Amino acid sequence: MSLIAIVALVLALGVASRVLADRLRIPSVLFLIFAGIAIGPELLGLVSRETFGDGLPAMVGVSVAIILFEGGYHLRLEKLRESPTALTRLVTVGAAITWLGTAAAVVVFLDTGIEVGLLVGALLIATGPTVVGPILQVVTVRDHVAAVLEGEGIINDVTAAILVVVVFEVLVAGNGTPAALVSSFAIRLFIGLAVGAFIAGAVWLVISHVQSRPRAAPLHARLIVLAGIIVAYAGAELIASETGIAAAAMAGFVLGNVDLPYHEEVIDFLDDLSVVVLSFIFVALAALIDFADILSLGLAGLAIVAAITVVLRPAVIYLSTTNERFTHNERLFLSAVGPRGIIPASVATLFAVELQALGQPQEAQLLAGTVFLIIFATVVLQAGLARQIANYLEVSPMRTLIIGGGRVGLSLAERLEQDGENVLLIDTDPDAVEKARKRGLRAIEGDGTDADVLERAGASDAKTVIATTPDDDVNLLVCQLSKTTFGVDKVASRVNQPDNVDAFESLGVRAIDLSMATAWSLENVLERPSLSAWMNELGRTGDVQEIEVTAGDLVGKTIAELNAEIPDGCIVGLLTHRNGTTEVPTGNHRLRDGDRVTFLGQTEAVDRASKRFHPHD
């Protein structure tokens, strides 16, 4: 086949993989790697190392630069603020542990030199947006978890790309002393970041100040951004090899965090462009996998996979995510999802050739085999099963949107966060947004009555929308949009004027009359102080949860039988019948389909009782 025909085939397979992945809600990288293997020398033999000739490294380099620029562009400062401590530990101490631990595993299990071990370890630091991005497209996690995965992917890709060059030149090729390793790494990193920041500034100046016809201006902005990616990558590479990736990532990060004209048009362009180049390079590189290199590792290769995925990854995650915002299951999810992607694959191919040139063919085979084994294993097992892992660990809560960041909205957001909800707060006041962020909450500045703002906030997939502003007109419009435009089932609102309650309830909104709620709370404090104090502790020492009785274990049971099955420290407090009436049940009440049961008691016991009968809630 001609080169043009092969390129067309690779792109067609890439696009088909993406469409199939979207339909099946499975990360696209799984289909991409299988498509590459299918057309590679192991099966159909349509693509080999000689197919693209000397042009493949350049094509891969530019493609990776585009992907990392796009990833950096989406990596907003407010996203990094979600879990700054965890992310900092993950890309510093965590990266060092991964590097040295992987090197030790390679040396021990494959009986090779420490230099080659450190080279392989440097390569496998990277996770990368090429695999993390597709995972987060099909797996919904709380924002601080997504921020850690995305930030780790971008930063560690840059770290790995530079570190592997330094390790090769200083330790493998012997062009320097070990003491030069740190200084060489720092210099290359500085060059990449400096070039990227400079090019980003130039792109911003050109787009912001060059006058274009209104109709052509968005197109010009997209083209200037594309040119900026290529110039940043090529310019840094001219100064020092393997610094172009850092330059591209830095340029994207800078431009994504400034007020760039035609921001939305640029995002759409980058998203489409990254899909195309990701499809191409993942299929092309997967086609280069040599299973003979992988099989030659034998059981030692499997031991290395286990060391990286079962020992090193969990250790790094648990050391990095000590903040109480990360639940136990979220830490397990992060431990189970750390797939490797394009950076290890592309750089391993390059340095396998370099090792052969140095007269070390056995080390070259070991390098390529180990890296591609880890990529294949983690993409298939971790990326391919990411959604199932997330569902099993119950780390995919639907988002709760709170419109209004005043005292009521802020207090409600904190309580819901403590209950494990995935909360996003929206307010027009930048001070309110900043105050919420300082309290560790996810918040964005925007008008909650604007459908575009709600769309970007994820209202289409939201579990609940709650309006808490002091303006009933604003709250009513938010509720109307949520119900009619986005189809949100559960919508609630603070109602400031009692006369407006009927208007909210006519929309099917759960209206909370502020004056009545205040009066009820005061009455409880005065007449039922113990109950009031306990209610204020909900989600901490005590909890209340409600489940619906559906066809299954509960239908037909009596309350006495149910009480015998739930944990100590929890009781059935209320029973709501299908007709809406609520009562304190006796032991003889028999449950019917559509009834609702309210558990109350100690937090852990209530949670276990709820999950016992509704395990996926």
N, C-alpha and C positions, 0 to 999 in steps of 0.2 A: 504493500500500500504506500501511496505517496504521503509525504509529511503533512500536506494540507488535509488529506483524507483522515489521517490519524488524529490531527488536532480537532477536526470536526467531530470525529467519533468520541474523543475524550470529552469535549464540551457537551455533546448530546447525552452521554452517560451521566455527566455531572448534573445537568439540569434535570434529567429523569430521576436521578437519585434524590434531588431536593424535593421534587413534586411528590414522589412516593413517601419520603420521610414526613412531609407535611400531612399527607393523608393518614398515615399510620401513627403519627405523633411519636416517631422514633428519631433520635438525632441523625442528621443526614450523613455525618462522617462514617457511620456504620455501613451505609449503602455505598458511599464513595470508595471506601477501602476494598470492599468486595468487588466493585466494578473494576477497579484497577488491577486486582489480582486476576480477574477473569480475562482481561486482554493482555496480561503480562506473559512472560516466557513460561510460567508454571502451567498455564492452561492453553489459551488460544495462540499465544506467541506473536501477537500483533505489535506489541511494544517491547523494546529492550533498551539497554543502556546506550546502544548506538543510535537509536531512533532519532533523538534530538541533537546528537552530536555535542559539540562544545557549547551549544546555546542554552542547554538546560539550566546550568547554574544561574545564568543571567535572568532567564524567565522566572525561575523560582524565587530569586532574590527580589525582583520587582514585585512579584505577586505577594510575597510575604510582607514587603513594605506597605503595599496597599491594605492588606488585612490588618496589620498592626496600626497603621494610621487610622483606619476606621474604628478599631477597638479603642485607641487612645481618644478619638473624637467623642466617643460615647462615654468615656470615663470622666464624668463631671466631678468637680471638687466636692459637691454635696454628697455624691455617692461615696467618695473616699472617706467622708466624715462619718459614714455609717459605723465603721469598725476600724478606726485608725490604728489602735494598739495591736489588734489581731493581725491586720494586714502588714504592719511594720515588722512584727515578729516573724511572720510567714515568709517575707521576702529577704530577711536578713539571717537571723538565727536558723529559721526553718530551711532556707536555701543552703546554708552551710552544712546543716545536719544531713540533708538529702544528698548533697555532693559527696561528703566524706563517707557517709554510710553506704551509699551506692558503690563508691570506690572500694570500700572494704569488702563488700559482698562479692564484687567482681574478682578481686585479688584472691579471696579465700576459696570461692567456688570454682573459678576458672584457672587458678594457678598461673596467673600472669603477673607482669610487673606493675608496681604502684603507679608508674607514669600512665600506662594504658588504663588502669582502673580510674585514675583521676580524670582522664579524658572522657571516658564513658560516663562517669558521675556528673561531670560538668554538662554534658549533653542532656542528661535526664533530669536536670533541675526544672526544665521548661515544661509547663502544661500548655498554655497558649490559648488565644481566642479562637483559633481554628477548630478546636474541639469543645471548649467551654461555651462559646456562643451558640452552636447548635443544641447543646444540652439545655441551656436556659431558655431556648425558644419553645421547648416542649415540657419543661419542668418549671413549675412556679414555686419559688421559695421566698422566704421573707427577705427583705431588702438587704439586711446586713450580711446574710449568707451569700446572696448574689454578688454583693460588693466585694467580698473576700475572694470569691472565685474569679471574678473579672479582673480585679486588681492584681491578683497573683499571676494570672495568665499573661497580662501585658508586661509586667515588670520582670517576671522570671524568664520570659522569652528573651528580653534584652540582656539580662544577666547571663543566661546560658550562652547566647550567641557570642558574646565578648569573652567570657571566661574560657570557653573551649579553644578559642584562638590563642589566648595567652598561655594556657596549659600546653598546647601543642608546640608553640614556638619555644617556650622556656624549658619545659620538662621533657618533651618527647624529642624534638629536633635538637635540643641542647643549645639554643641560641640565646643564652643568658643564664644568670644564676637564679636560684629559687627566690632570693630576696627581691629580684626584679618583677616577680609575678604580681605583687600587689600594686606596685607603681604602674606597671604596664596596663593592668586592668583599669585603674583609676583614670589614666590618661585617655585610653580609648573610650571609656564611658563619658568622660568630659567632652571629648571631641564630638561624639554622637549627639549628646544632649545640646551642646552649644550650636552645632550646625542646625539641628532641628528647630530650636527656638528662634534662631536668626531667620530661617526660611519661613517659619510661621509668621513672624513679624512682617516680613516682606509681602507675603500673600495677603495678610490683613490690610496692609497699607494700599496695595493695588486694588483689592476688591472694594475697599471703603472709599477710595478717593478718585478712582478712574471713572469718568462719566461714560455710561453706555446707554444706548436706547433702551427704554423700559422693557420692551418685549424681549430684547436680547440679553439683558443684564443677568438673569438667572443662569442662562447657558454659559455666559462668560465666567460667572463665578465658579461653576462646576469645572470648566476647563482649566481655570487658573489653579484651583485646588489640585486637580490631577497633575498639572505640571509641577506644582509645589512638592507633591509626594515624590515624583521622579527625581527632581533636582535635589531634594533633601537626601534621598537615598544615595544617588550617584555622587553628590558632592562630598558626603562623609566618607564614602568608599574610596574616593580619590586620595583623601588624606590618610586614612588608615583602614585596612580591611576589616570587614564584619562590624563596622560602626554604623552602616547605613540603616540597619534595623532600629537602632536606638534613635537615630535622627528622625526616621519616619514616625515612630511611636511618640516622640516628644513633640513633633510638629502637629500631629493629630490632637494630642492632649491640650496644647496651647490654644489651637484654633477652636477646639470644642468648649473652651472655658472663657472665651471673649465674646463680645457682641459682634458676631460676624454677620454681615448682610446676607440675606437669602439662606439663612441657617437651615430651614426645613427642606429646601430644594437640595442643598448640599448633602443632608442626611439621607434623603431618598436616593440620590445618585450614588453615594458611598455604599449603601446597603445593596443596591443592585450590582454594583461593580464587584463588591467583595464576594457575592454569591458566585459570580462567573469565575473569578480567579481562584477562589477556594475549590470550586468543582474541578477546575483544570489541574491545579498542582496536586491535590490529594489523589486524584485518579492517576496522574502521571507518575507520582512517586510510589504509590502503592504497586504500580506495575513493575517497579524495579526491585520489589522484595524477592530475595533469593532464599527459598525455603531450605536449600542445602546448607546455607550459613546458619540458619536457625536450628535445623535438626542436628547440626554438628555439636551444638551446645549440650544436648542430651538433658539429663536430669539436673545438671548444674544450672542450665538456663531457667528451668522451673523454680529452682531454689532462689535465684536472683529475683524473679518475678514476685515470689512470695515475700522476700526480704523487703522489696520496695513497696509493695501494695499492702501487706499485712502488718509489717513492723514499722518501717520508716514513716510512711504516710500518716497512720494514726498517731504516732509519737509526735510528729511535727504539728499536726492539727491540735492535739490536746495541750501541747505546750504553748501554742499561739492563741487559742480561743478560751482563755480563762475567764473572760468577761461573762457575767451572769446572763447577758442577753442571749447567749448561745445555749440552747437547750441541749440535753444529753443526746437526743436524737439528731439534732442539727450537726453536732460534732461527729456523730457516727456517719451522717450523710457526707460531710466534707471529707472524712477519712476514706470513704468508699468511692469517692469520685475525684480522681486526679489523673485523668488520661493524658498521655503525651501526644503531640501532634506534629506539625510541619517542621518546626525548627530542628528537633532531633533528627527527623528523617532527611531533611535537605543537607544539614551540616555533616551528618554521618556519612552520607554518600561522598561528599567532598573529601573528608579526612581519611576515608578508607583508601581513596586514590593516593593521597599524600603518604600514607603509611606504606603502601606498595612501592612508591617511588623511593622511600627510604630503605627498601629491602626488607620490609617486615610484613610479608603476605599473611602470615598466621594471625598477627595482631589486627590486620585490616579485616580479615574474615571475622574475628572475634568481635571487633567493634561493630561492624555492620549487623552481624547476627544478633548480638545482644540488644542493640538499639531497636531494630525492627521487631524483635520478639516482644519487647516491652510495649512498643507502640501498638502492635497487633493485639496483644492481650488486654491492654487497658482500654483501647477503643471498643473492642468487641464486648468485654465484660463490664467495664465501668460506664462508657458512653452508651453502649447499646441497652444496658439495663438501668440507666439512670432514672427513668420515670418509675419503673417498678420499685427500685430502691427507695425513691422519695415517697411513693405511696405506702410501702410497707412501714417505713419509719414515721409516716404521718408528718412530713415536713413541708407539705404543699398547701398551706391554708389559702383560701381565696381572700382577696384584699377587702379591707373595710376602709371606706373613705369617710373622713370627717371634714365637713365644710365649716370652717370657723375655728380660729385658733385662740379664742379668748379663754377666760377662766374655765368655762364649762367644757369647751372642746378640748382644752389641754388636759384637764383632769380626767375626762372620759378616755382620751387617747392613752394616757398612762395606765389606767385601770385595764383597758382592753389589751394593751401590750403585755401586762403582767399575766393576763389570762391566756397568752400565747397567740393572740390575733395578729394578723399582718396589717398593720394600721398605716395609712397615709393621711396626713393632715394637710388641708389646703386653706390658704388665707391670702388676702390681698395685701396685708400689712407685712412688709419685710421684717420689722422688729418682732412681730409675733412668730414668724417663721424661724427666725434666728433663735428666739427663746425656746421654741420647741426642739430645735436641733441640739441646743445645749443640754437639754434634758434627755438626749439620746433617742429622740423620736424622729421618724422620717417625715419631712415636711417640705412642701414646695410652695412657691409664691405664684398665685394665680386667682382668677375670678371663677368661683365655683358655679356661677350662673352661665358660664361660657361653655358650650357643648364641646368645643375643641380642647379646652383645658380638662374637662372630665374625660374625654376620649384618651388624651395622653396619660391621664392618671390611672387608666385601666378600668373605667366604669363599665365597659362592656362585659367584663368578666368579674365584676365586683360581687362579693357576697352580700354586703350591706352598704348603704349610703345613709349617713346621719348628718342632718343640718343643725348646727348649734349656734348660728349667729344671733345677735340681738335684734335683727330685722326680720319680721315675719314675711314680708314680701320677698326678700332674698331667699329665705328658707323654703317658701312655697314654690318658687321657680326652680330651685335645686331639686326639690322632690318631683315636680312635674317632668323635668328633663330625665331624672333617674328612672322614673316609671315608664314614660312614653317613648323616649328616645333610646334608652339603653336597656330597658326591660329588666331592671333590678327588682327582684322579688321582695326583698326586705328593705324598706325605706322608713326611717324614723326622723322625727324633727322636734326640736325645742319650739314651743309655742309661747310667745311672750304676752299676747293678749288673749284672755279666755274666750272672747267672742270669735276668735279665728279658728278655734278647734275644729268646728264643723267643716270648714273649707279644706283642711288637711285630711280629715277622715273620709271625705267624699272621694279623695284620690286613692284611698286604700293605704294611707300613710299612718304609721303609729305615732300619734301626736301626744307629746308630753307637755301638759300645761304647767308652765314654770311655777306659777303661783300655787297651784294645787300640790305640786311635787314638794315645794318648800314647806307648805303647811303640813303635809303628811310626814315629812322628815322631822319637823319640830314636834309634832304630836308623838312620834315614836320616841324621840329623845326624852320627852317628859313622862309619857305614860308607859313606855316599854323600853327603858334604858338598856337592859341587857340585850334585847333583840337588836336594838339600834347599833350598839357597839359591835355585836357579832356581824351584822350586815356590812358595817364599815370595813371589816376584816376579810370580806369575801375575796377569794383568790390568794389569800396568804395562809391563815391558819384554818379557815373554813371556806366552804364553797357550796354553790347550788347549781345543779345542771338539770335540764329538762330533755327528755327523749320522747320520741313518738313510738307508739306501739304499732308495729307492722307485722305482716304475716311472718311468723318465725317462732322463736323460743318463747316470746312473752304472751302471745294470744292464748287465752284460755286459762292462764295461771291465776291463782288468787294472790292477793297482796301478801298473805302469810307465806306462801310458797316463794314469792319473789324476795321477801325479806330474808329468807333462809339462804338464798344464793348470793346475796350481795355482801361485800366485805364488812368486817366490824368497823365501827366508826361512821357508818352511813345508814340512813333510814329513808323510807319512802315518805315524804312529807305531804305531798299533794297529789291528787288525781284529777285530771281534767278530762271530762267525757267528750265524746264526739260532738255533742250538741253545744259545747262551750261552757257548761256548768263545771265549777271547781269545788272540790270538797276534800276534807281530811279523810282518807279512806280507812275502813276497818279491815281486819284480816280476811274477812269473807268476800270482799269485793273481788269480782272476777274481771280480768282485763279483756278488752275487745279491740279489734283492729280500728285504729284511728284515735284511740285514747292517748293522753299524754301523761307521763309519769315524771314527777319532780323528786330528784334525790337531793338530800342535804346532809351535811356532816363535815368531817375532816377532808381537807382538800384532796389528799392522795386517795382516800377511800372513795370519795365521790367520783373522781376521775376514773378509777378502776371499775366502778360499777357502771358508769356510762359506757366505757369501752367494752365492757363484758357483753353488753347487749347491742351496742351500736359501734362495732370495732372500727369503722371507717369514718366516723364523725370527727 
